[in-house]
Amino acid sequence: MISDLHVRPSANIHQSKLLVLNRVPSLQVIFSACELGVFDLLLKSQEPLSARHVAQELSTSVDGMERLLDALVGIEILEVETTNGTAFYSSTDVANLYLAKGSGRSLHDMIIYQSQTIYPLWNNLADAVREGKNQNEKTSGVPPEEVFQAIYSSEEEMLKFMGLMNSSWVLDGHDIVTAFNLSGFQNILDIGGCTGALAREMAKAYPSSSVTVFDLPQVVETAQKHFSQENDAVAFQAGDFFSDELPPADLYVLARIIHDWPDEKCLTLLKKIHDLCKPGCGVLLVEALLFENRRGPVMAQMFSLNMLVQTEGRERPPSQYTQILNKSGFCNVQVCQTGKSYDAILAIK
C-alpha cells in the first residue's frame, strides 16, 4: 500500500515554457539553434542582433538563419523588434537561463544529447513497437541487451550522456532531495550517480550527512576529470552495482536507474539493497511517475517510449514501484509527486 502521497505545486512559468521541447518540430528548431550557437551568441551580445549579424558570426546563410530565428520567435524562445525595416532578435529569460551553454543553469548538454543520440533511435520507434526491444543495434550496431555499451561506446558518447545526466538536475534536483526530510540519514549512497550533480544537491540540503556516488570505474574517472568541483562535498567510489558489493549506507538513492531495467533486474537490485539495509534504513527512487489512469503525464509517457527505443526498461505508475519495493522487502512506501519532470519514492526497511 502507498501509505503517504504528497503533491507539490506545479512547475514555474519557465518550466511551462520549456514544455515546448515536447513538440517535435520545435525540438528540431531548438536542437539546431543550440548546435549552431545562437543562444550563446545572443547571451554574450547583451543587445539585439540582426539575422545578418548572427549569420556572419556563426558562418551560416542569412536566409536560413532568418528563418530559424523567426521560428524561435514563433515558439516564444526569442523576441524580435523591427527598426527601419530590419528585424533585431534577442533572447528570452528561458533562452538565457536554460539554452545558452554559458548559463549556470544550462540544459545545453541535455539538448545536444537528445539531438545527436536519442533522436536517431526514435527514427526506429515503429520497429521498437513491433519488436518490443530497443533500437541500439540498428543505430549503433550494439546488441539490445548491451544497453550501456551503446551509451558508453566512446569517450565522446560517454561525455554527452554524462552531460545529459548532469543537466537533468538543474531544474529538478533541489525538489527531489527535499521531497522528503532526509536529514535523519547520515550516510547516503547515490547508486549510479554519474557526475554527482544530484549528490551535490543532496549534500547542500543535508550538510551533516556524508554523500557518496557509486558508479562504474570509467564513469567515476570521467566525472572526476570533467565534472569535479572545488571543495567538493561528494565522494566517489567505483564499482558495478549489479555485480560488486555495495558500501554500507543509511539511504540508497537510485535516481533514474530503475526505469532502465525490466522488473526482474529491478527486483534483484532492490533485494540486494534491502539485504544490506539495517532496520530504519531505506531507499529513495527518483523517476518520472505515470498516472494510474494512463492519462499522463505526457512527459513521462514520452520518457517511457524513450526507454523502449534506448534501454530494457520503462516508466511506471506509483503502484508498480510499490509492488516491486514490497516484493524486495521494503515497507512504509511514500510517494511525492513534485509537479516537475521527476518524482520521488521513499521506502524504509
NORTA-V261439 format. One record per residue. N is the residue number from 1. RES is the residue in one small letter. PSI is psi in radians with two decimals (* if undefined). NEAR is the number of other ideal C-beta (glycine too) atoms within 10 Angstrom. D_LAST is the distance of its C-alpha to the last C-alpha in Angstrom with 1 decimal. Layout:
BEGIN
<<N/RES/PSI/NEAR/D_LAST> <N/RES/PSI/NEAR/D_LAST>>
END
This chain:
BEGIN
<<1/m/2.56/8/14.5> <2/i/1.95/12/14.6> <3/s/-0.34/12/14.1> <4/d/2.24/11/15.8> <5/l/2.02/10/18.5> <6/h/2.49/13/20.3> <7/v/2.20/11/23.6> <8/r/2.75/15/25.4> <9/p/2.83/8/29.2> <10/s/2.83/11/31.0> <11/a/2.78/18/31.8> <12/n/3.09/12/34.9> <13/i/-0.57/10/38.4> <14/h/-0.74/14/38.1> <15/q/-0.60/16/35.3> <16/s/-0.73/11/37.2> <17/k/-0.58/18/40.1> <18/l/-0.21/20/38.0> <19/l/-0.28/12/37.2> <20/v/-0.38/15/40.6> <21/l/-0.25/21/39.0> <22/n/-0.15/12/38.0> <23/r/2.07/12/41.7> <24/v/-0.88/10/42.8> <25/p/-0.69/9/46.4> <26/s/-0.66/17/45.3> <27/l/-0.77/17/42.7> <28/q/-0.62/13/45.5> <29/v/-0.80/21/47.6> <30/i/-0.72/26/44.8> <31/f/-0.88/17/44.1> <32/s/-0.73/16/47.8> <33/a/-0.66/25/48.2> <34/c/-0.81/23/45.3> <35/e/-0.62/13/46.7> <36/l/-0.36/19/50.2> <37/g/0.36/18/49.1> <38/v/-0.83/28/50.3> <39/f/-0.62/28/47.7> <40/d/-0.69/22/48.0> <41/l/-0.78/17/51.7> <42/l/-0.65/26/51.7> <43/l/-0.75/19/49.2> <44/k/-0.62/11/51.4> <45/s/-0.73/15/54.5> <46/q/0.13/9/53.6> <47/e/2.69/7/56.4> <48/p/2.54/17/57.1> <49/l/2.61/20/58.5> <50/s/2.81/17/60.7> <51/a/-0.66/23/59.8> <52/r/-0.75/13/62.6> <53/h/-0.82/17/61.2> <54/v/-0.76/22/57.7> <55/a/-0.74/20/59.2> <56/q/-0.76/13/61.3> <57/e/-0.59/16/58.4> <58/l/0.11/14/56.1> <59/s/0.91/9/58.9> <60/t/3.03/18/58.7> <61/s/2.57/11/61.3> <62/v/-0.77/14/62.1> <63/d/-0.83/10/62.1> <64/g/-0.71/13/58.7> <65/m/-0.69/24/57.2> <66/e/-0.74/18/58.8> <67/r/-0.72/13/57.3> <68/l/-0.79/22/53.8> <69/l/-0.69/25/54.0> <70/d/-0.69/15/55.3> <71/a/-0.65/18/52.3> <72/l/-0.59/26/50.0> <73/v/-0.74/16/51.8> <74/g/-0.59/12/51.5> <75/i/0.26/16/47.7> <76/e/0.57/13/47.7> <77/i/-0.53/25/46.5> <78/l/2.90/24/49.9> <79/e/2.75/15/52.7> <80/v/2.49/15/56.4> <81/e/2.48/10/59.7> <82/t/2.22/8/63.2> <83/t/2.11/9/66.0> <84/n/0.71/4/69.5> <85/g/-0.02/5/68.3> <86/t/2.30/11/65.6> <87/a/2.33/17/61.9> <88/f/2.26/16/59.7> <89/y/2.49/24/56.0> <90/s/2.82/18/53.2> <91/s/2.62/24/49.4> <92/t/2.98/19/47.2> <93/d/-0.64/10/44.4> <94/v/-0.80/19/41.9> <95/a/-0.77/24/43.9> <96/n/-0.70/19/44.2> <97/l/-0.75/18/40.6> <98/y/-0.34/25/38.9> <99/l/-0.38/27/41.5> <100/a/2.30/22/43.5> <101/k/-0.50/15/42.2> <102/g/-0.13/11/43.4> <103/s/2.54/17/41.0> <104/g/-0.26/6/38.0> <105/r/0.50/12/36.0> <106/s/2.44/23/37.5> <107/l/0.30/24/36.2> <108/h/-0.81/20/39.1> <109/d/-0.65/21/37.1> <110/m/-0.76/22/35.0> <111/i/-0.72/24/38.2> <112/i/-0.70/18/39.9> <113/y/-0.75/21/37.1> <114/q/-0.75/20/37.2> <115/s/-0.83/18/41.0> <116/q/-0.40/14/41.4> <117/t/-0.83/19/38.5> <118/i/-0.77/15/36.8> <119/y/-0.62/16/39.9> <120/p/-0.60/14/41.6> <121/l/-0.69/20/38.8> <122/w/-0.36/19/39.2> <123/n/-0.35/12/42.8> <124/n/0.43/18/41.6> <125/l/-0.74/14/39.3> <126/a/-0.71/10/41.5> <127/d/-0.66/12/41.2> <128/a/-0.69/21/37.4> <129/v/-0.75/11/37.4> <130/r/-0.79/9/39.9> <131/e/-0.40/13/38.1> <132/g/0.50/8/34.4> <133/k/2.84/15/33.8> <134/n/2.90/26/34.0> <135/q/0.47/22/37.4> <136/n/-0.62/23/37.0> <137/e/-0.71/15/39.7> <138/k/-0.61/17/42.2> <139/t/-0.53/19/41.8> <140/s/0.01/17/41.2> <141/g/0.21/9/41.8> <142/v/2.33/17/38.2> <143/p/2.56/11/36.7> <144/p/-0.56/17/34.2> <145/e/-0.22/11/31.4> <146/e/1.12/15/32.0> <147/v/-0.92/18/30.4> <148/f/-0.20/15/30.0> <149/q/-0.62/12/33.3> <150/a/-0.76/23/34.9> <151/i/-0.63/21/33.1> <152/y/0.57/18/33.9> <153/s/-0.38/17/37.3> <154/s/2.89/9/39.1> <155/e/-0.64/11/38.7> <156/e/-0.79/9/40.0> <157/e/-0.70/16/37.6> <158/m/-0.78/18/34.7> <159/l/-0.65/18/35.9> <160/k/-0.78/19/36.3> <161/f/-0.74/22/32.7> <162/m/-0.58/23/31.4> <163/g/-0.69/22/33.6> <164/l/-0.88/21/32.1> <165/m/-0.66/23/28.5> <166/n/-0.77/22/29.7> <167/s/-0.25/21/31.5> <168/s/-0.50/23/28.8> <169/w/0.11/25/27.1> <170/v/-0.78/19/30.5> <171/l/-0.68/21/30.0> <172/d/-0.22/24/26.3> <173/g/-0.91/22/24.7> <174/h/-0.74/17/24.8> <175/d/-0.62/20/23.7> <176/i/-0.85/26/20.6> <177/v/-0.28/26/19.5> <178/t/0.15/18/20.3> <179/a/-0.59/23/18.9> <180/f/2.74/20/16.1> <181/n/1.86/10/16.5> <182/l/0.24/20/14.8> <183/s/-0.34/11/16.9> <184/g/-0.16/12/14.3> <185/f/1.94/23/13.0> <186/q/-0.64/12/15.8> <187/n/2.03/15/15.5> <188/i/2.26/24/15.1> <189/l/2.05/27/15.8> <190/d/1.76/29/17.5> <191/i/2.17/21/17.7> <192/g/0.61/21/21.1> <193/g/-0.02/29/22.0> <194/c/-2.01/27/25.7> <195/t/-0.21/29/28.0> <196/g/0.17/29/25.4> <197/a/-0.82/24/26.5> <198/l/-0.65/28/23.2> <199/a/-0.65/28/22.0> <200/r/-0.64/23/25.1> <201/e/-0.67/21/24.3> <202/m/-0.77/31/21.0> <203/a/-0.62/21/22.9> <204/k/-0.74/14/25.5> <205/a/-0.52/17/23.2> <206/y/1.29/20/21.2> <207/p/-0.33/10/23.9> <208/s/-0.11/7/22.3> <209/s/2.62/18/19.4> <210/s/2.35/16/20.3> <211/v/2.23/28/19.9> <212/t/2.42/19/20.5> <213/v/2.28/28/21.5> <214/f/2.02/25/21.0> <215/d/3.04/24/23.5> <216/l/2.60/18/26.4> <217/p/-0.76/11/29.2> <218/q/-0.51/12/31.8> <219/v/-0.79/23/29.6> <220/v/-0.78/20/28.8> <221/e/-0.78/13/32.5> <222/t/-0.66/20/33.6> <223/a/-0.77/22/31.2> <224/q/-0.48/14/32.5> <225/k/-0.70/9/36.1> <226/h/-0.33/14/36.2> <227/f/0.19/18/33.4> <228/s/2.71/12/33.1> <229/q/2.62/11/33.7> <230/e/2.41/4/35.6> <231/n/0.75/4/33.5> <232/d/2.28/14/30.3> <233/a/-0.01/15/27.2> <234/v/2.35/23/25.1> <235/a/2.80/15/25.0> <236/f/2.49/20/25.1> <237/q/2.34/15/24.1> <238/a/2.48/14/25.5> <239/g/2.91/16/24.0> <240/d/2.05/13/23.2> <241/f/-0.27/19/19.5> <242/f/-0.72/10/20.2> <243/s/-0.38/6/22.3> <244/d/2.82/12/21.6> <245/e/2.37/10/19.1> <246/l/2.51/18/16.7> <247/p/2.66/15/16.9> <248/p/2.54/12/14.1> <249/a/2.85/25/12.6> <250/d/-0.52/18/10.3> <251/l/2.23/24/10.3> <252/y/2.21/29/11.5> <253/v/2.24/29/14.1> <254/l/1.61/24/15.6> <255/a/1.97/28/18.7> <256/r/0.71/19/21.1> <257/i/-0.87/20/19.8> <258/i/-0.60/26/18.3> <259/h/-0.17/23/21.5> <260/d/-0.26/19/23.5> <261/w/2.73/19/22.5> <262/p/2.91/11/22.7> <263/d/-0.69/15/19.9> <264/e/-0.77/9/20.1> <265/k/-0.66/14/19.7> <266/c/-0.76/24/16.8> <267/l/-0.71/17/15.0> <268/t/-0.82/13/16.0> <269/l/-0.76/23/14.8> <270/l/-0.60/24/11.3> <271/k/-0.67/15/11.0> <272/k/-0.75/15/12.5> <273/i/-0.74/24/10.1> <274/h/-0.71/19/7.0> <275/d/-0.51/11/9.4> <276/l/-0.41/16/10.1> <277/c/2.44/20/6.9> <278/k/2.79/9/7.1> <279/p/2.32/6/5.2> <280/g/-0.28/10/5.5> <281/c/2.92/19/5.8> <282/g/-3.04/26/5.8> <283/v/2.43/26/8.5> <284/l/2.03/23/11.7> <285/l/2.38/26/14.1> <286/v/1.94/25/17.7> <287/e/2.89/22/20.1> <288/a/1.94/21/23.1> <289/l/2.32/23/22.2> <290/l/2.67/22/24.8> <291/f/2.57/13/25.9> <292/e/-0.52/10/25.1> <293/n/0.10/7/28.9> <294/r/0.24/8/29.8> <295/r/0.26/9/32.1> <296/g/-2.86/10/30.5> <297/p/2.60/17/29.8> <298/v/-0.59/10/32.6> <299/m/-0.75/16/31.2> <300/a/-0.62/20/28.0> <301/q/-0.67/17/30.3> <302/m/-0.70/15/32.3> <303/f/-0.68/20/29.3> <304/s/-0.68/16/28.5> <305/l/-0.63/15/32.0> <306/n/-0.64/21/31.8> <307/m/-0.57/20/28.9> <308/l/-0.78/22/31.3> <309/v/-0.35/23/34.1> <310/q/-0.54/21/32.2> <311/t/-2.83/20/29.1> <312/e/0.10/16/27.5> <313/g/-2.77/23/25.0> <314/r/2.83/19/25.1> <315/e/2.70/23/23.8> <316/r/2.76/23/21.8> <317/p/2.90/15/21.4> <318/p/-0.64/21/18.1> <319/s/-0.64/15/18.0> <320/q/-0.67/16/18.1> <321/y/-0.69/24/15.2> <322/t/-0.74/21/13.2> <323/q/-0.78/14/14.4> <324/i/-0.75/21/13.6> <325/l/-0.74/25/9.9> <326/n/-0.71/14/9.8> <327/k/-0.50/14/11.9> <328/s/-0.21/20/9.7> <329/g/-0.13/14/7.0> <330/f/2.65/23/4.9> <331/c/-2.99/13/6.0> <332/n/0.97/13/7.9> <333/v/2.20/24/9.7> <334/q/2.45/20/12.5> <335/v/2.31/24/15.6> <336/c/2.01/21/18.3> <337/q/1.98/18/21.7> <338/t/-0.30/22/23.6> <339/g/0.05/16/27.0> <340/k/-2.76/20/27.5> <341/s/-0.57/19/27.1> <342/y/2.58/24/23.4> <343/d/3.06/27/20.4> <344/a/2.49/26/16.8> <345/i/2.18/25/13.5> <346/l/2.26/21/10.4> <347/a/2.47/27/6.9> <348/i/2.52/17/3.8> <349/k/*/18/0.0>>
END
